[in-house]
């Protein structure tokens, strides 16, 4: 098991956002976490990456308790997050954005990985000297994923990658996520678009008001009447 989360709670001041969340991700899996707005999905990812402190519970990564480890130390161990809303550095060139993603890696490693990123996203190579802010929303999402890959993640946390994108681009981003899994990257995918996420997921969890309420294979959750009614509009 690469990631094990047990009884995880988190707070914003006196407001509790996560209630004893438990989940796991095996090495090589693509696990989806779905739920509506305000369910706590982003808070969970922020807690896993160390940006948001854990109030209770444990986060174990590759057998090591990292519950109170600093974010940069989690990156060193291979936990890398693609944030909600992409959050690229708009004035900086595309290539500079990518290089920043690999700041903990050697120059040789960065040179190696950036070539793989450009092979995956040819449009980024073509425009690598242009400011990131000139990219379309879909291209910015590709840049955000590419920037995360520069850190050579063992676990990639994808936060709402389809947000604000047209359906064709959503399908492309999901193909990218599935392709990363095939390439050996383990993913925890947070998505409000439950159909798109569960269609490519090995397993999935449903989060409601800070609590895990369902878990199963992606296919079984897609067929679940409760999930259909609440998240698939069926």
N, C-alpha and C positions, 0 to 999 in steps of 0.2 A: 504494500500500500504506500503510495507516494505521499498523499495528504490525508490526515485524519483530524477531524474537528469534533470535539466532544464537549457538549454543554456550554457552548460559547454564547456569552451575553455581552452586550455593548450598550453604552449610554452616551447621550448628549446632555451633559449636566445631569439634571434629575429625570430626564426623559429616557426611558428604556427603548432602544431600537431593535435589539435582538434578544430573543428569549430561549436560552438553552439550545442553541442550534447544533445539531450533530450531522455530519456528512462525511463522505470519504471519496477519494479519487485515486484510482489505481494508475500506475504508470502506463502510458500509452492510451488512456481513455480520453474521450470527449464527453464531459458531463455538463448538462445544461441545468441552469437554475432559473426558473421562470416564476413570474408573479406580476401583480399589477403595480401601478405607481404607489410609492410609499410603503411597499412591502418590506423593505430593508435589504434589497439585493445589493445596491451599491455600498451600503454600510458593511455588509458582510465581506465584500471584496476588499474594501479599505481596511478592515480589521485583519484580513488574511495577509495583506501586503504590509501591515504595520503602521499605516498612516493614521488609522483610528485605533485607540487603545481597547484592549479587551477588558471587560469588567469582571468576567468570571469565565471558567472553562479553560480548555487547552487546545492549542494548535500544534500538531506534530507533523513535521515534514521530513520524510525519509528517515524516520525513527528518532529524530531530534525534536525536543520540545522547544518551539520557537515563539511561544505565546508572547513573550516580552522582549523579543529581539528587535533591534532598530530596523527601519525599512531598508537602509542600504546594506545591512548584513543579510537580509532576506534576499535582496537582489543578488548578492554574491553567491548565495546558495542556489539560486536559479528560479526564484519566484518573481515574475515580472508582470506588471499590470498595464493593460491598454485602457486608459481612463475613459469614462463616459464623456461624450462631447469632443473626443479626439484630442483637444488641447495641444495642437502643434504650436510651435513657435513661429507665428505668422511672418515676422519681418526677416527671419533667417532663411538662408537657402535650404532647399530640400536636403542636400547632402549634409549640411551642418546639423540639421535636425537628426539625421540618421547617426552621425558621428557622436552626438550627445547621448544617444541611447546606449552606446558602447563605452561610456566613460570609465567603467570599471575593468574593461578589457584592454589587452595590449594592442599596440598599433597593428601588429601582424594579424591578430584575431579580428580586429575591426575591418581591415582590408579584405580578409577572407569572407566575412559574413556580409559585407556590403555588396559584394558581387552576387551573392545568393539572393539578397533582397532585390537587386536590380533585375535578376533573372526572373524572379517571381512577379515583379511589378515593373515591366518595361517602361511604362509611362513616367515613372519616377526617374529613370536613367536619362530619358530624353530631356527632362526639365530640371535636372539636378542642380543647376545654378540659379534657378528662379526662386523667388520668395515662396515659402510654403503657403502663405495666404492667398496666392494666386490660383491654387488648386481648387477643383470642385470638391463638394462634400465627400463624394465617394473616393476621390484620389487622396483627400486628407485622411480618410480612414485607412487607406492602404499605407500611407506614410506613418500613421500612428502604429499600425501593426509592424511595419518594417522597423521602426525605431525600437520597438520592444524586442524584436528578434535580434537586434544588434547586441543585446545583453546575453544572448545564447541561453534562453530560458529552458528550464526543465519542466516548469509549470507556467503556462501562460493564462493570465486572468483577463478575459475579454469582457468589458463592461458596455453593454448596449451598443454593439458595433453597427447595428442597422438603423440606429436612431436618425430620423430626418432624411433617410435615403429613399429614392424611388424604388419600386418593386424589383426592377431589373438589377439595380445595384445591390439590393438586399440579397438577391440570389447569388450574385457574384461574391459578396463578402462571405456568405455561408459556404460557397464552394472553396473559398480560400481557407476557411477554418477547417473544413473537411480535409483539404489538401495538407494542411499542417499536421493534422493527426496522422495521415498516411506517411508523412515524412518523419514521424516519431516524436512529435511534440505533444505533451499532455496538456489538455485544455479544460478550464472551467469557464463556461460560457454563460454570462448573465444576459437575459433577453426578455423584453416585454412581448416581442413577437414569438409567442410560444410555438406556433406551428413551424416556423422556419428553424427554430432552435432544436425542437424535439425530433424533427425529421432527420437531422444529422447526428443526434446524440446517441451514445451507447446507453447512458442512463440519465435520469433527470430527477430533480427535486422541485417541489412547488413550495414557495415561500409566501405566507400570508401574515401580515401584521407582525413580522419579526419571528415567525415560527414556521418550521418545516411541517407541512400538513400531509404531504404525499411524497412518495418516492417509488420509482419503478424504472423499467427500461423506457427508452424514448418512445418505442412503438406502443407499449402498453399505456403510457400516459396520454399519447395521442388518441387512443381508443377509449379513454376513461370518460364516462359521462359527466363527472364533476368538472374535469378539466375542459371538456368541450363546452359546457355551459358557461364557465367562468372566464375562459381565456381564448377560446377558439371561435366564439360567436356562433356556435352550432346548437 
